[in-house]
């Protein structure tokens, strides 16, 4: 089973809010997920990114693949080098 760390879109039209989730790569964007490890709110100035760093590192060590967006956010937060 290929596991990905990705964003799940929440919020209203034109006001996105995202949850950082760990999910099977075959499941839909807003579908079933394994774990929720954080949130991302791009509407705030500056963007608010909160994530459980220990859980993220655990999932990365177990082989979960972050998406491009999550990888950028993790680099910004100092979780991934």
C-alpha angles and dihedrals in degrees: 000000000000111000123201134189106221146143126277112204118231133162134062132304111296090006107081124188122178137204119209106230140175110227144158108271091234095058119096122261095260096027136100117331138185102222141354112223105169153333138256125199113185093177094073121084107261100021114259115230119176120174137161097245095195092053091046092051090047092053092046090050090050090056105265112154117223119218119241093262093048091047090055092048092048091051090050091050092046097243095118126033 
